[in-house]
């Protein structure tokens, strides 16, 4: 009878429990994620970890667990890429028509190979899918690395994912709207040859240029992260600005599809501006790092405070021994 009543009670209360769990689910996940962001990692020296790997069976098992976790993260990233490429296939024709605008429209492109149109369709769909999947792929990589990061580094990495996407798409948009029209105008009017652009070469040229300049626009974010973890100091960036401009000139010459100074200047100008923006971000990151190290509530501050207390107690002990 008791079992019957218990089962009846479960059946009656099931809709209410289901409704409660549905309502509480996002709050639980937010609470778990917030706890994950603020959890301190195990602070163990790298040499000690390598020694344990050779002597401790549990450590070797943990290593294989990490390899399995990495495999799952990469698998999810690949699945996301498949989904975004599939979505891009639906809009690939519209994207192809849009990318052909700087050349005067798709009617200005003349195919000479039998499979050229199919190749262009696949290439544009793949590039669009990769661009769409970049935020999620970065998120999966962050999820894998986050357990070994400190809370501040963990939060910075999470905030950097949307920023990295914005910088990349900003560089690609700059290429398409500011650089491509002038570059194509120069190429089309250089000497008196009659130009007939082929879809394969045109879209490879456009996609490659948009991709590499989009990557170059990630430079400020990379500098900020490297400064935040202590690998770069802003003072060095300020002192080496002349060398940086020389390097930017070389990189711009490699990226720029033409040899004229106008298009190279169009690439150099934003990259130089981004370098000086990187210096400002580097100072902000350095200030945050120093503040984090000086704050007693952080792990490093606690360690320093602990050492100070131990030293003071040791001095006090020595004094008491001498007095005796």
C-alpha positions in Angstrom: 0.0 0.0 0.0 2.8 2.4 0.9 4.5 1.7 -2.5 1.2 2.3 -4.3 0.7 5.7 -2.5 4.3 6.7 -3.1 4.0 5.8 -6.8 0.6 7.7 -7.0 2.2 10.7 -5.4 5.1 10.7 -7.9 2.6 10.5 -10.8 0.5 13.4 -9.4 3.5 15.6 -8.6 5.5 14.8 -11.8 4.2 17.8 -13.9 5.0 20.2 -11.0 8.5 18.7 -10.5 9.1 18.8 -14.3 8.0 22.5 -14.4 10.2 23.3 -11.4 13.3 21.6 -13.0 12.7 23.4 -16.3 12.6 26.8 -14.5 15.5 26.0 -12.2 17.8 24.5 -15.0 19.2 27.8 -16.3 19.8 29.1 -12.8 21.7 25.9 -11.8 23.8 26.1 -15.0 24.6 29.8 -14.3 25.6 29.0 -10.8 27.8 26.0 -11.9 29.4 28.2 -14.6 30.1 31.0 -12.1 31.7 28.5 -9.7 33.8 27.1 -12.5 35.0 30.6 -13.5 36.1 31.3 -9.9 37.6 28.0 -8.9 41.4 28.1 -8.3 43.4 25.5 -10.2 45.9 23.1 -8.6 49.2 25.0 -8.5 51.8 22.4 -9.1 55.2 22.9 -10.7 55.6 21.5 -14.2 58.7 19.4 -13.2 56.7 17.7 -10.5 54.0 16.8 -12.9 56.4 15.2 -15.3 58.0 13.3 -12.5 54.6 12.0 -11.4 53.8 10.9 -14.9 56.8 8.6 -14.9 56.2 7.2 -11.4 52.5 7.5 -10.7 49.9 5.4 -12.4 47.0 7.7 -11.5 48.8 10.7 -13.1 49.2 8.7 -16.3 45.5 7.9 -16.2 44.7 11.6 -15.7 46.9 12.4 -18.8 44.9 9.9 -20.9 41.7 11.5 -19.5 42.9 14.9 -20.7 43.7 13.5 -24.1 40.2 12.0 -24.3 38.8 15.3 -23.2 40.7 17.1 -25.9 39.5 14.6 -28.5 35.8 15.3 -27.4 36.4 19.1 -27.7 37.9 18.7 -31.1 35.1 16.4 -32.2 32.5 19.0 -31.1 34.4 21.7 -32.9 34.4 19.6 -36.1 30.7 18.9 -35.8 30.0 22.6 -35.3 32.1 23.3 -38.5 30.0 20.7 -40.4 26.9 22.5 -39.3 28.1 26.0 -40.2 29.4 24.8 -43.6 26.0 23.2 -44.2 24.3 26.5 -43.4 26.7 28.3 -45.7 25.8 26.0 -48.5 22.3 27.4 -48.3 23.5 31.0 -48.7 26.6 30.3 -50.8 25.1 31.6 -54.0 24.1 34.9 -52.4 27.6 35.2 -50.9 29.2 34.5 -54.3 27.1 37.3 -55.8 27.9 39.7 -53.0 31.7 39.0 -53.2 31.6 39.7 -56.9 30.4 43.3 -56.4 33.9 44.9 -56.4 34.5 43.3 -59.8 31.3 44.8 -61.2 29.1 41.8 -60.6 29.2 38.1 -61.3 28.5 38.7 -65.0 32.0 40.2 -65.3 33.6 36.8 -64.4 34.3 34.3 -67.2 34.7 30.6 -66.3 37.1 28.6 -68.6 37.1 25.3 -66.7 34.3 22.8 -66.7 34.3 22.4 -62.9 35.2 26.0 -62.0 31.8 27.0 -60.9 31.5 24.0 -58.6 35.0 24.6 -57.2 34.1 28.3 -56.4 30.8 27.3 -54.8 32.6 24.8 -52.5 35.4 27.2 -51.7 33.1 30.0 -50.7 30.8 27.8 -48.7 33.8 26.3 -46.8 35.3 29.7 -46.1 32.0 31.1 -44.9 31.4 28.0 -42.7 34.9 28.4 -41.1 34.3 32.1 -40.4 30.9 31.3 -38.7 32.5 28.5 -36.7 35.4 30.5 -35.3 33.7 31.7 -32.1 32.5 28.2 -31.2 35.8 26.6 -32.0 37.6 29.2 -29.8 35.0 28.4 -27.1 35.8 24.7 -27.2 39.5 25.4 -27.0 38.9 27.7 -24.0 36.8 25.0 -22.3 39.7 22.6 -22.6 42.3 25.0 -21.3 40.1 26.7 -18.6 40.5 24.2 -15.8 44.3 24.9 -15.7 43.9 28.7 -15.7 43.5 31.1 -12.8 40.1 32.8 -12.4 41.3 36.1 -13.9 42.9 34.4 -16.9 39.8 32.2 -17.3 37.5 35.3 -17.5 39.9 37.1 -19.8 40.0 34.2 -22.2 36.2 33.9 -22.2 35.8 37.7 -22.9 38.4 37.4 -25.6 36.3 35.0 -27.7 33.7 37.5 -28.9 36.4 40.2 -29.2 38.5 37.9 -31.4 35.5 37.3 -33.7 34.8 41.1 -33.9 38.4 41.8 -34.8 38.5 39.1 -37.4 35.3 40.1 -39.1 36.3 43.8 -38.8 39.5 43.0 -40.7 37.6 41.1 -43.4 35.1 43.9 -43.8 37.9 46.5 -44.1 39.4 44.4 -46.8 36.2 44.0 -48.8 34.9 47.6 -48.5 38.1 49.7 -48.3 40.9 47.8 -50.0 39.4 45.5 -52.7 37.8 48.3 -54.8 41.1 50.3 -55.1 43.2 47.1 -55.6 40.9 45.8 -58.4 40.8 49.3 -60.0 44.6 49.4 -60.1 44.8 45.8 -61.5 42.1 46.4 -64.1 43.7 49.6 -65.4 47.4 48.6 -65.2 48.7 48.9 -68.8 46.2 48.4 -71.6 45.4 44.8 -71.4 41.8 43.7 -71.7 41.1 41.8 -68.5 38.7 38.9 -68.1 38.8 37.6 -64.6 38.1 34.0 -63.9 36.0 32.9 -60.9 38.6 30.5 -59.5 41.4 33.1 -59.4 39.1 36.0 -58.4 37.5 34.3 -55.4 40.8 32.7 -54.3 42.3 36.2 -54.3 39.4 37.8 -52.4 39.0 35.1 -49.8 42.7 34.8 -49.2 43.1 38.6 -48.7 40.1 38.8 -46.4 41.3 35.9 -44.3 44.9 37.1 -43.8 44.0 40.7 -43.0 41.3 39.4 -40.6 44.0 37.5 -38.9 46.3 40.6 -38.8 43.5 42.5 -37.0 43.8 40.0 -34.1 47.1 41.5 -33.2 45.9 43.9 -30.4 44.0 41.0 -28.7 47.1 38.8 -28.8 49.3 41.5 -27.3 46.8 42.1 -24.5 46.7 38.4 -23.6 50.5 38.0 -23.8 50.9 41.1 -21.5 48.3 39.9 -19.1 50.2 36.6 -18.6 53.5 38.4 -18.3 55.3 37.4 -21.6 55.4 41.0 -23.0 55.9 44.4 -21.4 54.4 47.6 -22.8 57.7 49.4 -22.4 59.3 47.1 -24.9 56.5 47.8 -27.4 57.1 51.5 -27.1 60.8 51.3 -27.5 60.6 49.0 -30.5 58.0 50.9 -32.5 60.4 51.7 -35.4 61.2 48.1 -35.8 57.5 47.2 -35.6 56.8 49.6 -38.5 59.5 47.9 -40.6 58.0 44.5 -39.9 54.5 45.8 -40.6 55.8 47.2 -44.0 57.2 43.7 -44.9 54.0 41.9 -43.8 51.9 44.4 -45.8 54.0 43.9 -48.9 53.5 40.1 -48.6 49.7 40.4 -48.0 49.1 43.2 -50.6 48.2 41.7 -53.9 49.6 44.6 -55.9 53.0 46.3 -55.9 51.7 49.9 -55.9 52.3 52.0 -52.8 48.6 53.0 -52.6 47.3 49.5 -51.8 50.2 48.8 -49.6 49.5 52.0 -47.7 45.9 50.9 -47.3 47.1 47.8 -45.5 49.8 49.4 -43.5 47.7 52.3 -42.1 45.3 50.1 -40.1 48.1 47.8 -39.0 50.2 50.6 -37.7 47.1 52.1 -36.0 46.4 48.6 -34.5 50.0 48.5 -33.2 49.6 51.7 -31.2 46.2 50.5 -30.0 48.0 47.3 -28.9 50.4 49.5 -26.8 47.5 51.1 -25.0 45.9 47.7 -24.4 49.3 46.4 -23.2 49.5 49.1 -20.6 45.9 48.3 -19.4 46.8 44.6 -19.2 50.0 45.3 -17.3 48.2 47.6 -14.8 45.6 44.9 -14.2 48.3 42.3 -13.7 50.2 44.4 -11.2 46.9 45.2 -9.4 46.1 41.5 -9.3 49.5 40.6 -7.9 49.3 43.3 -5.2 45.8 42.4 -4.1 46.0 40.2 -1.0 42.7 38.5 -1.9 44.3 36.9 -5.0 46.3 33.7 -4.8 49.7 35.4 -5.3 48.9 38.1 -2.8 47.9 35.4 -0.3 51.2 33.6 -0.9 53.2 36.8 -0.4 51.2 37.6 2.8 51.8 34.1 4.0 55.5 34.4 3.5 55.6 37.7 5.3 53.6 36.3 8.3 56.0 33.3 8.5 59.0 35.6 8.4 57.6 37.8 11.1 56.7 34.8 13.3 60.2 33.3 12.7 61.8 36.6 13.8 59.6 36.7 16.8 60.5 33.1 17.7 64.2 33.9 17.3 63.8 36.9 19.6 62.0 34.9 22.2 64.7 32.2 22.1 67.4 34.9 22.6 65.6 36.4 25.4 65.4 33.1 27.2 
